[in-house]
Amino acid sequence: MSSLKNDKTLTERIDIAISKEEKFNKDNSNNKSLVNMFSRVATELLAGLLIGAGIGWTIDQWLGTIPWFLIIFFLLGGAAGILNLWRVVTGKGLKIGYFK
């Protein structure tokens, strides 16, 4: 009889532990998705700026117009990065056929 009582309390304790773990996993997954979104936002903005600056620097070296194309493409890269951020935040850039 005492073993049945122990089994019941053990079952209850297991159910309580499972429910706590599910709650922890749910909260943890929300934090991970937020961290993933922030890291993607930073990557999108940084990539736009670096690629724009690289293209501008390359054109400046090729044509000999030292700061002009670097400045222009740096600003264009920043605008492209911000546009990509807007697409990530609104979710519009994630659908198939978005540009149709």
C-alpha positions as CSV (number, residue, x, y, z in Angstrom):
1,M,0.0,0.0,0.0
2,S,2.8,2.4,0.8
3,S,4.4,1.7,-2.5
4,L,1.3,2.8,-4.4
5,K,1.3,6.0,-2.4
6,N,5.0,6.6,-3.3
7,D,4.2,5.9,-6.9
8,K,1.4,8.4,-6.9
9,T,3.5,11.1,-5.4
10,L,6.3,10.2,-7.8
11,T,3.9,10.5,-10.7
12,E,2.7,13.9,-9.4
13,R,6.3,15.0,-9.0
14,I,7.2,13.9,-12.5
15,D,4.2,15.8,-13.9
16,I,5.1,18.9,-12.0
17,A,8.7,18.7,-13.2
18,I,7.6,18.2,-16.8
19,S,5.3,21.2,-16.6
20,K,8.1,23.4,-15.2
21,E,10.5,22.2,-17.9
22,E,7.9,23.0,-20.7
23,K,7.4,26.5,-19.2
24,F,11.2,27.0,-19.1
25,N,11.6,25.8,-22.7
26,K,8.8,28.1,-23.8
27,D,10.4,31.1,-22.1
28,N,13.9,30.1,-23.4
29,S,12.7,29.8,-27.0
30,N,11.2,33.3,-26.8
31,N,14.6,34.6,-25.7
32,K,16.4,32.7,-28.4
33,S,14.1,34.0,-31.1
34,L,14.6,37.6,-29.9
35,V,18.4,37.1,-29.8
36,N,18.3,35.6,-33.3
37,M,16.3,38.6,-34.6
38,F,18.7,41.1,-33.1
39,S,21.7,39.3,-34.5
40,R,20.2,39.2,-37.9
41,V,19.3,42.9,-37.7
42,A,22.9,43.8,-36.8
43,T,24.3,41.5,-39.6
44,E,22.0,43.0,-42.2
45,L,23.0,46.6,-41.4
46,L,26.7,45.9,-41.1
47,A,26.7,43.9,-44.3
48,G,25.0,46.7,-46.2
49,L,27.5,49.3,-44.9
50,L,30.6,47.1,-45.5
51,I,29.6,46.1,-49.0
52,G,28.7,49.6,-50.0
53,A,31.9,51.0,-48.6
54,G,33.9,48.2,-50.4
55,I,32.3,48.9,-53.7
56,G,32.8,52.7,-53.3
57,W,36.5,52.3,-52.3
58,T,37.1,50.0,-55.3
59,I,35.6,52.4,-57.7
60,D,37.5,55.3,-56.1
61,Q,40.8,53.4,-56.5
62,W,40.0,52.6,-60.1
63,L,39.0,56.1,-61.1
64,G,41.2,58.1,-58.8
65,T,38.4,60.0,-57.2
66,I,39.3,59.2,-53.6
67,P,36.4,60.1,-51.2
68,W,33.4,60.6,-53.5
69,F,32.3,57.1,-54.5
70,L,33.2,55.8,-51.0
71,I,30.8,58.3,-49.5
72,I,28.1,57.7,-52.0
73,F,28.2,53.9,-51.8
74,F,28.5,54.0,-48.0
75,L,25.3,55.9,-47.8
76,L,23.6,53.6,-50.4
77,G,24.8,50.6,-48.4
78,G,23.3,52.1,-45.3
79,A,20.0,52.6,-47.1
80,A,20.0,49.1,-48.3
81,G,20.8,47.8,-44.8
82,I,17.9,49.8,-43.4
83,L,15.6,48.5,-46.1
84,N,16.6,44.9,-45.2
85,L,16.0,45.7,-41.6
86,W,12.5,46.9,-42.4
87,R,11.9,43.7,-44.3
88,V,13.0,41.6,-41.4
89,V,10.9,43.5,-38.9
90,T,7.8,43.5,-41.0
91,G,8.3,40.0,-42.3
92,K,7.7,41.1,-45.9
93,G,11.0,39.9,-47.3
94,L,10.5,36.3,-46.1
95,K,7.7,35.3,-48.4
96,I,8.1,33.5,-51.7
97,G,7.4,35.7,-54.7
98,Y,7.8,39.0,-52.7
99,F,9.3,40.9,-55.6
100,K,6.6,39.9,-58.1
